[in-house]
Amino acid sequence: MEFNEILAVGLFVGFILLLFSGFPIAWLLGGLSLLVAAVAIFVDTWMQDWLYATFPDTWLDLDWAYVSAIVRNIWDQAMANEVLVALPMFIFMGYMLDRSGIAEVLMSSFAQVFGRLRGGFAVTVVLIGVLLAASTGVVGASVVLLALLGLPVMLNNRYQPELAVGTVTAVGTLGILIPPSIMLVLMADKLAISPGNLFLGALFPGVMLGGLYITYIVAIGIFRPRLAPAPPVGEAVSLLAVVKLVLAVVPPVLLILAVLGSIFFGVATPTEASGVGALGATLLALANRRLDVKTLKEVSEATTRTSAFILAIVLGAIAFAHVLRGLEGDLMIENWILGLELGPAGTVVLVLAIVFVLGFVLDWIQIVLIILPLAGGLIGNPSQPSAGMWPELGFDSPSEALTWFTVLFAIVLQTSFLTPPVGYALFYVKGVAPPPITLLHIYRGVVPFIVVQAVAAVIVFYWRDLVLWLPNLALAPS
């Protein structure tokens, strides 16, 4: 192993170890990158004799000029990036919908129709979660809201605690996959593919995953009814309850159509559609009499904090990636993976397995900003059609292959919210769950849903049209 490879490995391992220090992630990424760069420059400048005697084939591309280019990269990739403009608007949309009262109305209406069935309250949570995911895209808000609304109802109706808390936790993370998702915006930006195509590609897999959750819950209700019993007294579903359900579903569905429909029909770009979504969420809050100066202030402050948190990590990740490239760490990782000679399909499976394991120690932002560009480079590059494995995988273009791969990546990455020790959804739920719910209940409850997510990844892996049909339809000439 050459000296630059040792530094690259040290950069990765040092970052993972320092995560447990509790230091802010953005400063870890940027600070560790500059520290490793300083070590490389010092050794190459003041210890050349030792360096080339010990590592004769080492070639360091890190000097002051190269490191100073981090500033230019930050400007080009972050400050002047029009795609990232959509992030604050989608975040605002999510927080405003969280305050709009839509979820409470949906919970009441769905429970009147489905609550009389075995597992019906859990199915209700899934259906509301899908609508919230397609409306908000903010995982933390969805998980907390579903836990506050759904957990007491399920526990009061004698649901198994593990099933109740597992349903809430897993369903709340659908916002990371179902568009409009802030994660998909970042993914599209890092791989230089169309955010609109990625939104369309992720729509059917996200809804399918929600359907798989419902299938699992219904199966539990049939084969293990004690875990998800029906209410002691069942009443026939009235026409009035169905009408109330339809009326409750219409507002969020219209908002979803306004955001995704404007992208699908080419009326607006994803950035413009984010503004439509933010305005629509504000109007829904106003219609439900939940909009006042205090709410607007709190939502704006939460949006600013979340946007600043993400942008800070983006800046640190830009520095991290720049230094890693200077150490040829990206080539080292690529050569190591390709050297295993697993073939194109085997390489994709290996990458997804690595992402699953990394989800235990890294959160989704770090994996998207650091790992995704490295993994995506193996698949293809839209600006360099001759690069990557996309022809061997049987795709017509690198963009098509990257859209499919990114959706797969997103499904696997969703497990990072559910796997300890850094599964944020676990701690969101623990923070608002009633006293009978312990951390052990949460850990046991999410395991079946992680298995369901794995099944969804296998389906998307073999059924590519589930991802590509809608983007190809949108691109087809009229």
N, C-alpha and C positions, 0 to 999 in steps of 0.2 A: 504494500500500500504506500503510495506516494504522499508527500507532505500535504499537498492540497486536498487529497482525499481524506487524510486524517483530520484536517480542519473542517471539512464538510460534514463528516460524521460527528465531530465535536459540536458543530453548530446545531445539528438536529438533536443529538442526545442531551446537550446542555439545555436546550429549550424545553424539552419534555420534563427534565428533572426540575428545572426552575419553576415550572408551572405550579408545583406544590408549595412554593414559597409564599404564594398569595400576592405576589407583586403584580401590578397591572399588566395584562397581556401585551398591550400595545408597546409599553416601554421594554418589556422583555424581548419582543421581536426586534425592535429597532436598536436597543442598547446592546444586545448580544451580537447582532450583526456587525455593528461598528467596532465592538471589542475584538471579534474574530478578524475583521478586516485590519485593525490596528496591529494585531499579532502578525498577520501575514506580511504587512508592509515593513514592520520592524525586522522580522527575520530575513526578508528578501533584501533589505537595505544594509543591515548591520551584521548579519550572520551568513553572508553568502557562501563563504568558504565551507562552513559546517553544513549548510543546507545542501549544496550540490555535491559534497563529498558523501553525505549520508543518503541523499535522495537524488541520484544523478539524472533521473528522467523527469524530475519535477519542473513544471513551468507555471509560474504564478502570473496571472493576468491582473492581479490586484495592485494598483498603485494609487497615488493621490488623485490623479485625473479620473481614474475609473470610479473610485468611491464617491468623488464629488458629483458624478453623474446621477447619483441617487436623487438629488434635488430636481434635476430635469425630469427624471422618471416620475417623481411625485406630481409634478405639474402636469405632465402629459397623461398619466394613467389615472389621476384622481381629480386634481383641481379643474382640469379642462375636459373632463369626461362627461359628456352629455347623458350617457346612460345612467350614471349614478344620481342624476338629478331626480329620477323617479323614486328613489328610496325614501326621502322625507315625506313625499306625498302619500305613498302606500302605507308608511308607518302612521302618519296622521289619520288616514282612513281607518286603519285598524283600531287605534285608540279611541277615535270618535264613535265607531260602531260599538265598541265595548261599553261606552257610556250612553248609547242611544236607547237602551231598553229593549232592543230587538230580541235578544237572547231570552229574556224573561217571557216575552209574549210567545216565542216559539216553544219554549219548554212547556208552558201551560197548554198550548194548542195540541202539540204532538202527544203529550201525556194523556189527554182526553181520548185520543184515537188509538194509540198503541199501548198505553199503560195497562190495559186489561189482559194483555197476552203474556205468556211466559217469556221472560226476557224483554218485555216490551219497553220498560223504562230504560234499559241499556241500549236498545235499538233507537229509542228517542234521542239519547245522548249522541249516538253516532250520527243520526240525521242532522241534528243541530250542529254538530261539530263540522260536518261537511259544508253546510251553509256558511258557518262562521269562517272556515278555512278559505272558502272561495270569496269571502267578503272582506276579511281582515288581513290574513297573511302574517299576523304577529302571534307566534306560538305562546309566549308567556301570557298574553291577555286571554287567549282561547282556553289554555289549560286551567288558569285560575277561575275563569268565568264558569266553565263546565263543572269544575269541582264544587264551586259554591252552589250551583243550581242542581246538579245531578246527584252528587254523593248523598246528601241528606234524604232525597226521595228514594234512592235505591236501598240505602241502609234501613230506612223506616219500613220498607216493604220486604225485609228479611233476605236481601241479596247477600251472597257470600262477599265478605269485605274485599277479598283479592280480585274477584270479578268486577266489582263496582269500581274500585280504584284503578284497576288495570284498564278498564274501558275509558274512563275519564282521561287518564294519562296518555294513552296511545292515541285516542281520537283528537286530543288537543294538539298533537304534533302534525296533524294533516295540513296545517297551514304552511308548513315548510315545503310541501310538495304541490298542493293544489294552487294554481295561479289565481290572483296575483300574489306572488311570494317574493319577499325581499331576497331570499336565498337564490331564487332563479335569476333575479336581476344581476346579482353578483356573479353567478356562474356564467351567464351569457357574456358579461363583460370580460371575465378572465380568459374565456376561450374565443373571444371575437366572433361570436355567432349572434344571430338575431334574437333579442329577448322575446319578440312576438312569436317567432317559431317555437321557442322553448316553452312559452306559456301554453301554446296550442298542443305541443307534444306532451306536456305533463298533465293535461286536463283529464283525458280518459284513464291513464294509470292511477291518478289520484282518486277519481271517483270509483274505480275498480277496487282500490285498497279499502275504501269505505265500505263497499259491497262485501268484501271478504270479511271485514270485521263483523258486519251484520250476519253473514252466514255462520261464522263461528259462534256468535251469541245465540242465534236461533237453534243451532245444534246443541248448545249447552242446555237451552230451555227444554228441548225434546228429550235428550238422553240423560241429563242430570237436572231434573226440574227443581230439586231442592236448592240448587245454587242460584236460580233465577225464577222464583215462583211467581205465579199470577196473583193478583189481589184476592183476598178471601171472597169478596162479593163482586161478581162481574156483571156489568150492565151492557146492554146492546149499544153500539156506537150510533149516536143520533146524527141526523142530517145537519143539525146546527153545529155540532162539533166539527164535522167535516168542512162546513163552510168557514168556520173560524180558522181552521188549519190552513185552508187555501188563502184566506185573506192575510194570515200571518206570514205565509211563505212569499207572497207576491213582492213586498218591498225589497228584501235581500236579493231575490231572483232578478228583479229589475236592475238593481245595482250591479250584479254580476254581469248581466247582459250589456249594460252600459259600458263597463270596463273591458270585458273580453270581446264583446261584439264589435266595439269600435275598432279594436285591433284586428279582429278576424276579417272584417269587411274593408279594411284599409282606410277607415275614416280618420283614425288617430294613431300616432306612434305610442309605444308603451309609456313613454314619458308624458305625453299629452293625456293618455288614458288614466294615468295616476292622478292627474289634476281633476279629471271627471269623477273618479272614485272618491277623492277627498271632499269634493263639493257635494256629491250624492250622500255620503255618510253624514255630513253636516246637516243637510236638509232632512234626513231621516230623524236625526236627533231633535231637530226643530219641530218636526211633525209629531213626535212623541212627547213634546214638552220637556225634554231633557237638556235643552241647550240654554245656557246662561253664561254670564261673563266668567264665573268661577270654573265651569266645565271647560270653556274655551281656553282659559289660562292653563289649567292642569293638563289638558291634552297637548297644548303647544309646548309646555315644558317637558312633558314625557317624550314627545317627538324629538325635541332638540337633544335631550340626553341620549336617547337611543341612536339618533343619527350621528352624534358626536362620538359615541362609543364605537360604532361601526367604522366611521371614517378614521379614527385613531388607529384601529387595528389594520385598516387598509394601508395606511402610511407605513406602519411597522412592517407589514407583510411585503410591501414594495422594496423596502431596504433589505429584508431577509432574502427575498428572491434574487435581488441584484447581487448581493454578496455570494449567494450560493452559486449563481451562474459564473461569477468570477473565479470561484474555486473549482469549476467544472463539476459541481455536485450533481447538476441535472443530468449530465452525460453519464456520470458514474451510476446513478440510479437506473437510467434507461438501459445502459449496457448490462447491468446486473440482471434486470428483468428479462431482457431479450436473450441473455446468455443462458437462461434456463431452458430455452427452446421448447416452450409449451405450446407454440402455435398461436395464431391470433385470438381464437376463442379462449384458450387456456390463459393467455396473458390478461385478457379482460377479467376473467374470473379471479385470477390472482390479485389484480389491482383492487377489485371489489372486496376481496377477503382482507386485504391490508387496510382498506378504508374502514371496514367493520371493526377490526381490532383497534385501530387508532381512535375510533369513536369512544373507547373506554377511557382515554386519557386526554383527548383533544375535543374542543367543541366544534360546531359546524363551521364557524367563521374561519378558524385557523385551517381546517381541512380544505375548505373551498379556496382560500387565498394562497395556500402553500402547496397542497398535494394535488389539487385539481389541475393546475396548469402543467405539472409534470406528467400526470396520468393522461391528460388530454393530448399532450404532444406525441404520445405513442399511437394515438388513434389517427390524428390528422391535424392539418393546419389550413384553414380556408385561404390564407394568403400564399401558401406553398402547396399546391395540389399534389406535387410529387412526393410529399413527405407523409409518413404514417402508414398504418396498416389497413386503412379503410378499403382499398381494393380487395385485399385478401379476406376481409370480413364480408364482402359481397355488397357494398354500398355503391351508389352512383356518384357520390360526391363526399368530400370531407365534412361539409356542413351537415349533411344528412347523418353521417356516422356519429358526429359529435353530438347532435341533438339526441339521438338514441342513447348514446353512452352517458350523456349528462343526466338524463332522466333516470337511468339505472343507478348512476352515482347518487342521485338525490334520494332514491328509495332506500338504498343501503345507508346513506348518511342520516336518514331519519332515525335510525336506531341509536345514533349518538345522543339523542335526547332521552333515551330510555335505559341506557347502560351505565352502571356506576363505574367509577366514582364521580364523573362529571356530567351525568345525565341531568340536565337542568330541569326537565319536566318533572323528574322525581321530586326535586326540592320545591318546585312551584306547588305541587300537590300537597306535599308534607306541610308546607307553610299554612295552608288553608283547610286541611282535612280535619274533621271532628276527632276528638280524643281517642275513640276506639281504634282508629287507623294508625298502625305503626309503620316504620320504614320497612320492616320485614314483609308486611302485607303488600306494600307497594312493589318491592322487588319481586315477590312471587307473582303478583298480578300482571306485571308487564311481560313476563316470559312468553306466555302463549301469543301475545300480540307481536312480539319480536319474530316468532316463528311465522306468523301470518305475513309479516313484512318480507321475510325471506321467500315465502311462496310467491308473493307479488313480484319480487325481483326475478324469480325464475320464469314466471309467465312473460314478463316484458323482455327477458333475454331471448326467449324463443319466438315470441309473437311481436315482431318489430312493427308491424302495421298499427298496433295499438298506440304507438308513439308517433309514427310517421304519417298516418293517413290524414289527419287534420291539417298539419303544416303543408303537406303536398296538395291538399284540396285548396288551401288558401293561396298557394303559389300557382295553381293551374290557371292557364289563360281562359278568360271568360268567352 
